[in-house]
Each structure stands twice: as C-alpha cells, then as structure tokens.
Amino acid sequence: MDNDVYGHVNNVVYYSWFDTAVNAWLIEQGVLDIHGGDTIGLVIETHCNYFASVAFPQTVDAGLRVAHLGTSSVRYEVGLFAQGQSQAAAAGHFVHVYVGRQDRRPRPLPHKLREALQALRMPD
C-alpha cells in the first residue's frame, strides 16, 4: 500500500497484512478454501502495537504463531518486520472463530486445520 500523508504506511494497513499473513499460510497448507469451504473463519477481535514506521517501497516480512487453539477459535499472533530487520515494526493478534459458511454458527475446527495449526502453536 502506498504511503499516507505522513510518509509511512497507514496504521490500518497493518491489519490487512495480518489477515494476508494468516490466510496465505492457511491456503498454502491446504486448509482454507476461500471460495467453497464449508467452514470459514470470522475475525472477532484484533489488536496491534506499533514500534517503527514502514514506508513504501519497503518489503514487509511477517512472523506467525498460534497463541491459543480452542474448540472453534484460534488466536493468531503476528509480527511485522521491515525486510532484514530483527526488531518488529508492529506486533498484534487477531482471533478467528470458525463457523459454518451458510449458518454462521460456531463449529469445531476441522481435523486437518487443527493439525496444521499445531505446527504454529506456542508451547504451554
């Protein structure tokens, strides 16, 4: 995204990057079908702390982990880094509740999804 009037990427863009990082990973793992999947994740909570500015055309890398894995919900934590930097420019989380595409009622995480998420889970 282009820079805002203050010369950096606007804060709302970070939430878009969070969403992209999570959904891209889920698609790569073969556990999210955005067009026809029976179970979808709805974002019910978001949070972000900002530590440094990022400006276009910098490349941004994302680190992703699972902080909580519930029956029908997942708390993802995401760190955003200007490429090559070891300090995060921003860090935050969002929570997906998985629901039926048609009825929008919570559903237990599908087995294949739960297995994939275990690889990103923080130790207790």
N, C-alpha and C positions, 0 to 999 in steps of 0.2 A: 504494500500500500504506500502511496506517496506520503510525503511529509506534510504536517499541518502547518498553520501559520507560525508556530513556534520553532519550526525547523526540525522536528522529530516526528516519529510515527505516533499518532494519537493513541491515548490510553485504551480506547475501546477496541482497537485492532488487536491488542494482546489477547482478548477473549476469543477472537476469531482464530488466532494462532493456536490457542489451547484446543479449541474444537477440532481444528485441522489435524493437530498432532495426534489426538486420541482417535479420531475417525479414520485417519490414514493408517494408523497402526492396526486397528481392528479389521479394516479391509484387507491389508497385507496378510494378516493372519487367517483370512478366510472366514471370519466370524461375524461379519457385518455385511448384509445385503441391503444397501440403502434404498433400492427400488422395490424389492419384492419380499424382503424378510418378514416373517410373521411377528418377530419380537423386535422392538426398537427402543433406543434409549432416549429418554427425555431429560433435559437438564433442569434440575430443581434448585440448584444452589451454585453460586460462583463467588470467587474471591481472588484478588490479585494485589500483591505488593510490588512496588516499582523501586528499583535500586539505581538504574542508569538509563540514559536515553539511548534509543536506537533510531537511526535515521536511514532512509532510503539513499543509496542502494546497498546498504549493509545486508549481508546474509544472516539469517537468524537460525540457530540450531535449537532444538527442543529436547529436553530430557523428560522422560515419562516414567511414573511408577504408580502402583496401586497402593493406597494407604489403608483402604477398608474394602472388604469384599463381603457384602451381606447376602441375604436371600434373593432380593430383587434389585439391589442397589450397589453401586461402585463409586468410591471416592478416588478420583484420579488427581495426582499432583503433578504439576508441570513446571519445569524451569526453562526459561528462555534466555539464550546466550547469544550475544553478538559473536559471529563466527570467529573462532580462535581464542575466545576469552574464557577464562576459568571461573570468573565471577558472574553470577546470573544478573541479567538486566532486569528480570522480573521473575517472580515465582508465585504460584497460586494453585487453586484447585477448582474442580467442579465435580458435582455429584450427578450421575445418571441414575434414574430409576427406570428399569426395563419394564415395558408394558406391551400388551398386545397391540399390533398396528391398528386393528379395527375397533376394539372396545376401550383402548387406553387404560386398561386396568393392570395393576402390577402383576408380573409373572416371575416365577423363579428364573434365575439366569440359566439359559440353555447350557447343557453339559460342555459342549465344545467351547463356548465362550468362557465359562468358568475355568476350564483347563488353560486356555490361552492367558487369561488374566493372572493366574497363579504365577506365571513366569515374571510378572512385573510387581508382584506383591512384596511389600516391605516385611521383614521378619518381625514377629511379635515380640 
